[in-house]
Amino acid sequence: MIRKIKLDKIPPYIGCAQVIEPKKVNFIFGLNGSGKTTISRFLRCHNNPEYHDCMLEWSGNPLSCSVYNRDFVQDNFSESSIPGIFTLGEENIETQRRIDALNGEISALQERKKSLKETIDGSDSALGLKQKLTSLENSYNDKFWSVKQRLDHDDSPLKLAISGVRGNKETFKTTLLAQNTKNQAELQPKDELETLCSQLFGTVVERVDSIPTVSFERLLAQESSDILQKVIVGKEDVDIAGLIKKLGNDTWFRQGVSYIEHSEGKCPFCQRELEASFSEKVAEYFDETYLREIQAITDLQNSYNRESNTVISQVSALLVNPTEFLGKPDLEAALQQLRAIIETNSARIKAKKESPNIVIHLETVNEVASAIGDIISKANCAIATHNTRIANIRNERAALTNKVWRYILNELASDIEAYLSEKNGLNTSLVAADGEMGCIERSITEKTAERRQYEQQLTSVVPTANGINELLRNYGFTGFSLKVDDSQHNYQFIRESGEPAFESLSEGERNFVTFLYFMYSLKGNIDASGHNDDKVVVVDDPVSSLDNDVLFLVSSLLRDLFAGIYAGSAAIKQIFILSHNLYFFKEVSYDKGLKKSMTGYWMIRKSSNVSEIIAYITNPISSTYEMLWDEIRNASIAPENHNTAVLANTMRRILEHYFKLLGGMDLNTFHLQFPDGERQVFKSLISWSNSGSHSAFDDFSATPNMFDVEKHLMVFKELFSKAGHTAHYNMMMRINTEEETNG
């Protein structure tokens, strides 16, 4: 059945959406033009584009809506013949029993189908398998996404490898699950992966030149020079050789001799006169061999200083804007050690030069040279690997991306396992439910086809024609009847003479037979199966142009449907009755037999061309209103017998109830509708009505002498005429308009 109706942005429901939450039996009262037919048309064709802002919400499976309104009359009674209604007969008991059995089987299958649908799609009280799957997906979307958020929060370079799926949870999860089925990459530590990601996915990826090697070959060769271990002295067979040897310092002696040239023949040390042959003896002592060896020391010193400076410069240059692949701290330490060794060796060579007769040994740089070579070699290996990656960067990045996903898969291993297990369980249940649903639907189709074959043996359009004709006769419509045509599928309207009657039917006749046709259509079908499917029934103003006797029959026929609707045993699962006729509304909504908890009441009020739908717990149209009109009818027949104070109060209550409550009209401004001659009379009636209800006029012995009863009865009638509600006045006053016109 229908759970909720929302009407919005369709005349006259403009500006504010109107919502109806109906029950099984629903009564809706509203004046003509208030919007009743809008409701019935929406329920009949709710999928039409013009209703795209409206909504129809069902409890359970959607049902068909059988709607009686002016459109139904036009659609079915615009031609001389109408489709026949097939209903089931009872001639073949065995066939009927088989149909009943099939109905029970189909009903049980439909109940199981409904239960399965709730299992699959859910209900108000429980989630279905599809909803559980959606909930599962959403839950694990968030869990899986948390790894991506953690990488973002830590600003990890790993995020660079998965940049293509970091913008959407669903895309991330889809890629993650795909990787879970195919990723065979080796698991590596996070820090290693981050280093590689920085290199391969950095903002600039360029080829890096290799680091030049530093040669220590010459420096190492100078360390082992023979001159350093040689004792260098002068010629020993010169007679001054003994003195120099005794002094034990050739260097000091040789340096002193250099001053002889400037000492004017005196000893630069003791200032005694030197022998004429002294210089010759000195020259003989420091012969060519001695001088050559001294020069060798000087050359070694110069060469060592030059080579050591070159090596230090080369190593130092590597530390200026070093590449990321170079082990800078290790190289700095090695350079410091190299400087210390060279400084020591330079001092020792200097000492040798000053004292050629001493033997010295240099510290070797072999170990530090090897360390520096290893540092450079390691860096160049890394550079070579990097350059290889650059040359094949697409493949390298793809391989690294796989390794990053392997890391992520490892982080989410338990969550992925739980997700796949839960999803597999739900999918298994869903496949089973869908499979059973398919079997049930096929069974329903097969059994429905079988039932149709049996029904075609029993169905006929004749019982409907007979039933309608009997009701027509019983209520005085004897001038025409329905006849089944030669095709046995349609009805024709004929007179007693056999002549066609369709064109000459009065409005009242046409409306009554149309309603009877609709009521019988609820019991059968226009196809030969005669099967009666579950439905919602909508009846919109069924009593226009009908007299009170027929009006009572219409209300009685409708009320006969209520018991089956309340019990849920009938094909009709819900009914909406809409009317502007107060008398009919009172009859059809009479509370005897109604179940309060399953019955809803609504009133439509229209103001400034906009309608509002108001819900009521109890029937807003009471029988008191009819009693008020009894007073007016009696007063119009015998005004002299009526107390004017009581009549004044009665008029006021009718006007307030009908025009204010139902019509949304302001009577205080309505006097403008009257010409000048009648305007004052109308205003006096309103004044009298208000006076009569708020003064001592409740004392029936008190009689206002301001105006007589007859004049105000006339203005009271004219008020309804000016407001366009003469039909309501005539109905409540029991005035037959045809008799009044003819009389």
Protein Blocks (a to p, Z undefined) as FASTA:
>chain_A
ZZbdcdehiafbehiacdddddfbdcddddehilmmmmmmmmmmmmbmklmmgccddehj
ddddddddfklmmmmmmbfbdcddddddfkbmmlmmmmmmmmmmmmmmmmmmmmmmmmmn
opfkbccfklmmmmmmmmmmmmmmmmmmmmmmnopaklmmmmmmmmbfklmmmmmmmmmm
mpccdcddfklmmmmmmmmmmmbdcdddddddddfklmmmmmmgmklmpccdddfkbfkl
mmmmmnopaklmmmmmmmmmmnnopafklopacdfklmmmmmmmmgmklmmmmmmmmmmm
mmmmmmmmmmmmmmmmmmgopafkbcfklmmmmmmmmmmmmmmmmmmmmmmmmmmmbccd
dddfklmmmmmmmmmmmmmmmmmmmmmmmmmmmmmmmmmmmmmmmmmmmmmmmmmmmmmm
mmmmmmmmmmmmmmmmmmmmmmmmmmmmmmmmmmmmmgcfklmmmmmmmmmmmnopakbc
cdddfkopaccdddfkopafklmpcfklmmmmmmmmmmmmmmmcfbfnlpacddddddeh
jlgoiafklmmmmmmmmmmmmmmmmnopamblbdcdddfbfklmmmmmocghpafklccc
dddddeehiacddddfbdfbdfklmmmmmmmmmmmmmmmlpcfklmmmmmmmmmmmmmmm
mnopafklmmmmpcfklmmmmmmmmmmmmmmmmccklpmkbccfkbcfklmmmmmmmmmm
mnopmmmmmmmnopafklmmmZZ
